[in-house]
């Protein structure tokens, strides 16, 4: 049987574990996979574009497990009360090819994106970081600040978004976790003196949400909103002020902030910092920039984490036939009595 | 909510519709999609290879619907009572990117493969075809002969397989459908004078299951067992005796029978015959050969067919969040009371 984790089950699971613990433990799985990065099969995502959006499949494998995420991006969805980005994922056993787990990944992607940001910051930001500027109060914003609280001990958050209702939503959600949250009237006000600056905006085109004069020495920038060709959040000169870290250069050079600069602009791969092969932050005054676009390995880690959390406790789907004779697929269909394809001793959703 | 069709639900559905009607109607959907072939986005399948098998994703879209199939191939699985090939599929709405249907596709692939074979034969075989040789009594064999009965009115089947138990299984399954089934002691005996010859064997490497001297003029050959690089069933000279029809040349030249011959060996695309743009069988005495490897559009048609059959009657999964505010994903996770993510007026699998 294949395990299934729907939205309500995922939601319950996160609340049961506690969102801070969930983010911290998930970051541990992601870091573990980044440390064995060369092991992973890294394929390009397979995109199907239409006039209104894109549907992508993002597969990867470590040789023992295979995972993929289905994810869509439809900016017009919000007009009808739907989400711009949703997703689900599958984890399978490489030895048999059988799928083991199907799970919602809309919430899980929000969690893994935040966990990845904080994991990167744990390696790159100053150890005494306490103040975070959160630029953008969209669906990802609360996940971000909670991950930074869980992994780095951030105490104070300054939130900026031109959408007042979004800021109020953010403050209501984030304040219950004991963070000091203040509203910034401008981006400059939010960023001034902050130890960590996270940009997660929905700006379109080549924006310059963050410009060089806003920044103090020693800041860590976590840029997650620029994640497709033609969409960037940082002024190009910001990239030249510090040291840029990326997930997977071939993808980031197309989708990330560094699409604005020359194709051989120097970057450091995050996995090399985490595995000790490259230097992260070299000095207290250095500006570090994580130019994050999201990568299949992070989804793989999230699938692996959820499978370990939910082993034998989730709903089961009869997605794959159980057969007595592998040469006889037809027999069960022919019988007049219903074929026995689910085990009687487990939960089942169809008789 | 996302519809779910598991193995037991699919099995019930096929029995309810009746397997012959199911195959005939499914063939109608496949033919409809072949006739609008140029509309489809045709991407290469995305394969992840390991030492013991392969896992593939096969996506396609007609601009309104998007579908993909997950399929594995693990020859060693039968040693532990598992199937060599299993699969599941997803159909999504291009307009929103939301998945509409997740279904098992192990049974459904067997059905669509047979329906495709018979649909091709309806266009290519002699109209008076009554006798079929079935070479190979594996998991696909019963589906094949029933599809040919449903679409072409085949009355007599000669079955050949060196595995006696497999032949017995085939006969027990197929005879209940009013077909005259006889066992052939050799391939030549089965093929001699048959109107249609279907090869669906598990032979490895470059086999020559069918050789030129076995064949009578006017035979239609339906070759479905050779479907990956290095695996073929027909002697190369058989291909030169007749006219070869294929699904998608770039894929068939790598995976099909024609991998044995020169790269510019002349072939006709089946969709062109079905849409009237190319000639199929030109004479009663001609040998026609359908060199079939399976293609994503056939899975797409099958997904579309199953969706239309099961609309509003299947199990529902809460795979995608329903949100009041697209900018607030976090809120539902924070609430102490369980978030309401499933509609109360529909079936649900988790509260």
Interface residues (C-beta under 8 A of the other chain):
Chain A: X4 X6 X7 X8 X9 X11 X12 X14 X15 X19 X41 X43 X46 X48 X50 X52 X53 X54 X55 X57 X59 X61 X63 X66 X68 X70 X72 X73 X74 X77 X78 X80 X81 X82 X83 X84 X86 X88 X90 X92 X94 X95 X96 X97 X98 X99 X102 X104 X106 X107 X110 X137 X138 X139 X140 X141 X142 X143 X163 X166 X169 X173 X176 X315 X317 X318 X319 X320 X321 X323 X324 X325 X326 X327 X328 X329 X330 X331 X332 X333 X334 X336 X338 X339 X341 X342 X348 X349 X350 X351
Chain B: X4 X6 X7 X8 X9 X11 X12 X14 X15 X19 X41 X43 X46 X48 X50 X52 X53 X54 X55 X57 X59 X61 X63 X66 X68 X70 X72 X73 X74 X77 X78 X80 X81 X82 X83 X84 X86 X88 X90 X92 X94 X95 X96 X97 X98 X99 X102 X104 X106 X107 X110 X137 X138 X139 X140 X141 X142 X143 X163 X166 X169 X173 X176 X315 X317 X318 X319 X320 X321 X323 X324 X325 X326 X327 X328 X329 X330 X331 X332 X333 X334 X336 X338 X339 X341 X342 X349 X350 X351
